[in-house]
Amino acid sequence: MSRDRVLDEYRLTGLPFELGRYDVKRIGRDDEWSRLLQIMTSARASRSPITGILLGTYGSGKSFMLWQLAQELNPPLKSKVLCSGPIRLIDPEQRRDFTKSLVLRFFSRGVDQETELIPILRAADYSPSDAPSHLRPFVALLLALTRKSGAAAARRVLAGGRALRKEAEDAGFPEIAQIRTNDDAISLLQALQLIAKTAKVDAISLLIDEVEYIDALPKGQRSAVLDSIKHLWDQEVDFFSRGNDAAQIAMILAATPTFWHKLTRQLLSEAEHGDAAVGVYPFVSRIPKDCIVEMTAELAADEARQLIVSRMSEARAGQGKDGIIPFTDAYVSYVYDLSEGLPRKIIEICGVVLAEAAKKKLKEIDRSAAKKILRDLLISYEPRTKRE
């Protein structure tokens, strides 16, 4: 009822301020966007794996930027980059086999097999006999996705399940009934790199979100997660050092600045004392500065207005009305103060206020109306500074 009331009251075709939407126009962040695209361009020509870092406070739009990047690079046969949607570095219940879990998430959740992966496999000119001997079973597993007789079993294995021996034999990958180890997972990824290159896809990108979640793990487990990333990187370096002509790997890790800067300081301290992080710190410290992209926490005032106008205009397709209606300029300034320019807070506040204003049938939403709505709902925002 609330949704319909909002749509009817303000003649909208959809709710403009839903959280978690990634199919809307990007506002601001032009420099950060250009740098992310440059990392992808560099990966296409690189002979070693690329690691990038996207830093931003909670609510600044890191996940949005990652989703936008994945959409920008789709379809992969056109962009020459197979880019996953954001995937988690770890699942909350994980205790081991971090690389295996990450790679399987890439195949089962990160890419759309029908529209992104299978077209690459079909366009490739590659067979198991073309691959190094230890990768041939994994090439066979991937190519089984293109055949009706093998697709179902192959999908199950790529999702972390197991194929029965007879199923695997009938599907054409008798040696791989299950991805069992971290090294199996790396071999699977490298098999895809070899196949993709013959389809003229130059890079495969893993967009890894919410890296700061590892901060909640015990120290030993946190080190194991970081070691798994380093191990994947080391294996990729070795892979290309052997002369393989394959699509390059680019990993973009998204985290909060506080977490990342604290992590690098801790790794340096532990490395200086000869602790477990001694092998991880050189890997982290070798990430080039131009591959570390730090987003400002807040949008500028004019960008915040653009965000509101963009969302409202999109929900009024074809109506030709001023995008800010029913909001006033004073309301926009008020929301900017409350949100401190954080995109997530702007969207959250506007969504709440618009829904309540529709119930009250307000034709105009100004500063005082918004203040009353938030006060009546006992919703409080406490900005660090006051711009009034």
N, C-alpha and C positions, 0 to 999 in steps of 0.2 A: 504494500500500500504506500509506504513512504517513497519508494522509487517512482511509482506512477504519479504520485502527487507532485514530486519535483519536476518530472518531465512535462506534466500538463501545465503546471503553474507558470513555468518559464519557457514553454514551447521548445523543449530540448528533444533531440533524437536519442540521447544517451546520457548517462551520468558523467559529467566532465571531470570529477575529482576522485576517481577511484584509485586507491593505492595499488601498486604492483602492476600498472599498465606500462608496457614497453613499446607499444605501437603508436606512440604519439610523437609530436615534433620535439626535437631537442632544442632547448633554449640555453644560450650561452655555452660555456666550456669549449669555445672554438679552438683555443690553443691546445688544450688537453686532447681534444678529438684529433687534431692534426698530428700530434705526437704518437697517438695510438696507431693511426694509419701508417705513419712512418715506420714504426716497429714492424708492422706486417710487411711493408715494402722491403725493409732490410732483410727480413727472414727469407723472402723469396730468393734473394741473391746470396744468402750466407752459406758458408761451408761448415758452420758449427751451430749448435742450438742457440736460440735466442730466449732470454728470460727478461720479461718486463714486469714492472711493479706499478700498479695503480693505487694511489693512496687517497683516501677521503674519509672524513668523519662520518659517523652514522647519520643517514638522512641527506647526505650531500649528493647522492645519485650515482654511486659506483656501480651498483647492479644495473641501473638503467643504461649507463655508458657501455657496459659489457654486452648487454642484450642488443643495443643499437649497433655495436661493432659486428656482432654475429649476423644481424640482419643486413648490414651494409655489404658483407662479404658473401652473401647468399644470392645466387647459386654458385657453388665453388668452381664449376667448370667455366664460369665467366670471370670470376675474380682471381682464379688460380690459387685460392686459399680455401681449404676446408676448415671452417672455424666452428667450434662447438659453441652452444649456448653456455652460460655460466654453470659450472658444476662445483660441488663442494670438494675441498681438499680431503676431508674426512667425514664419515658419518658418526653421529654421537656414540653409537654402540661399538665402534671399531676398536680393536686392540692390537691388530697386526695386519700384515699384508697390505700396507697402505698403497703401494704402487699398483698392485693388482686391482684393488678396489677403485682407484682413480681411473685407470685405463678402461675398466669395464663400465664405469659411469659414463665415460666419454662415448663408448659405443652404444650403450643402452638408453642414455638420457641426454647426452650432449649434442648428438647429431640425429637428424631425422633420416632413418635408414632408407625410406622410400624415395624421398626427394633430394637427398644430399649424398648419401653414401653409395647406394646402388647405381645411380647414374655414373659415378666415377668408375666403379668396378666394371660396368658395361663398356665404358669408353676406353678402358685400359687395354693395352696390347701386352699382356703379361700372363704367364702360366707358372705353375709350381716349379717346373724344370728350369726356369730362368733364375730362380732365387738361390742364394747360398743354401746348402743342404739343411742346416738347422732351422731355416725359416720356411722351407717348402710346405710342411704341414699347416702352417698358419696362413700361408697364401691360399692353400686349398680350402681352408675353413672360410676365408673371406669370399672367395669366388663362388662358394656354394650358395651365397645369398642371391646370386643372379639366376639360380635354377629353381624351378618350382619344386622339384623333388628333394632339394636340400635346404631350402630357405628356412623352414620351420625349425629344424634341428640346429642350424647354424645360429639363428636368432637366440635360441635357448642358451647355447654355449656363450654367446657374446653378452648375454645378460647375467652371466655368472652361474648358470645351471649346468646340467650334465646331459649329454646325449647317450643313449644306449649304444652298445657296441655295434649292433646291427644297423641302427639309425645312422651312426657316423660313417659306417662303411658304405651304405646306400647313398649317403649324401656326398661322398667323395672326399671325406677327411678322416679316414680311419685311425690316424695317429693322435688326433686331438679330440677326445671326448669331453674334456673340461679344461678350463684355464685354472691351473692349480697353484702356481707360484708367481711371485713378482717377476721373475725372469721370463716366465711364459707370457705374461702380460706385455713386457717390453718387446719380446719377439713378435707378438701380435701387432703391436704398434709399428714396428719396423717393417713388417710385411706390408702393412697398409701404405707406408711411406714409399716402398718400392713400386707397388701397384699404381699409386696416385701419380707418381712422376711420369709414367708412360701415358697417363691421361692428361698430361700437361698441367697438373696441379703441382705448384712449386712448394707449398708450405701447408702444414697442418698445425692449427692453433688450438691449444687447450686454454680456455678462459676459466680460471679457478677463483671462485668467490669466497668471501668470509674466511680468509686465512687466519684471521685473529682468533678463531674458535680454538685453535690449538693451544692458546694461552691458558685454557682451563684444564689442560691435561697435566698429569704429573711430569716432572722434569724429564725422566727417562723416556717416557712415551713421546713427549714433545720432540726430543732429540731424534727418536726413531722416525718420526714423520719428516723432519728436515733431512735426515739421512736418506730417506726414500726419494726425495726430490733430487738430491745431489747424485744418488745412484743412477736415476733415470738420465740426468744430464751427462754423467760420466759415460754411460753406455751409449748415448747418442754421439758423443765425441769419438768414442772408439769405433762406432759404426761407420762414420764418415771417413775416419782415418784409414779404413780398409778399402777405400775407393768406391764405395757404393754410390750409385747415382739414384738418389731418392729425394722425396719431398722433405724439406727441413721442418724441424719442430720449433714452434714458438709458444712459450708458456707466458701468460699474463696472470700474475698473482694480484688479487685485490685485497687490501687490508686497510685498517685505520692507521693514520700516521703515528699515533701514540704507540700502538703495538709494534709497528715496524721499526721505529727508532729505538724503542726499548730492546727489541730483539737483537738488533745489530750491536748495541752496546753490550748486551749480555754475552753474545757470541764472541765478541772481541775479548772480553774479560776472561771467559772460559778458555779461549784459545791461548791467551797469554799464560794461563796457569796450567796448560796441558790437559784440560778436562776434555770431556767427550766431544765438545763442539769444535775441536781443533781442525777436523776435516771439513766441517760445514762452513766455517767462517770464510775461508778463501773463496768458496763458491759464491756466497752472498756478496762478499766484498768486490768480486769481479763483475758484478752487474753494472754496466756502464751508466753513468749519471743521466745520459740522455734517454735511457730506458726506464728511468724512475719518474713517473708522472704523478705529481701531487696536485690534487684539485683543491681550490679554495673552498672553505666551508660554506660560504654564502654566495648567493647570486647578488649582483648589483641591484639597486632599486628599480631601474628601468627593466632589467631582466626579469625581476619578480613580477612586474606588471605584464610583461610579455607572456610569462608562463600562464597567468590567469586568463589573459585575453585569448591565448592560443587554445587553452582547454575549452573555454566557453564558445569560441567561434567554431571549433570542431564539432561541438554538440548542437550547433545551429546550422548545419549544412544546408545551403541554398536559401536561407532566410534573409541574408544580407543585413542583419542588424549589428549594431555596435557590439563588439565582442565583450565589452566589460559589463553590459547590462545583465543582471539588476544591481551589480555592485557600483559604488561610487569611487571616485579617486581617493576620498578620505578613508574609505574602507580599505583600499589597497595599501595605503600608507600604514594603516593600523595593523594589518596582517603582516606587513614587512617588519614592523617593530616587534610584534609578538614572536614571529618565526625566526628572527635574526637572519633572514634570507635563506634558511635551509629549505631546499625544494620539498622535501618530504613533509615538513611542518606546514608549509604554505598549502600544499594539497590537502593535508589532513584538516586544517582549520577551515578552508573553503568548503570542503565536503560537509562538515558538521554544520556550519552556518547556513549553507544553502538548503540543506534538508529541513532544518528547524524553521527557516524563513518561509519555506513553502507551506509548512503546517500553519503558519500565521498569516499566509497569503500576503506577504509583504511584496509590494511592487518595486520597492527600492531598498537596498541593503547598504546602510551607511555605517559609520564608525559606532555611533551610539547603539544602533540595532544589534550589531555584532557583539558589542560588549555585553549587552543585556542577555543575549542568547547564551554566550559562554558562561556568564555568571549564573544564570538560571540552571544550566547543566552542571554547575560546579566544576567546570573545566578551567584550569589555571595554567597560564604560560608565564614564565618569569624570565624575560630577556636579561642578559648580562648588562646591557646598556640601554639607556632611554634616548631616543632621538628626538623627543618632543621638545 
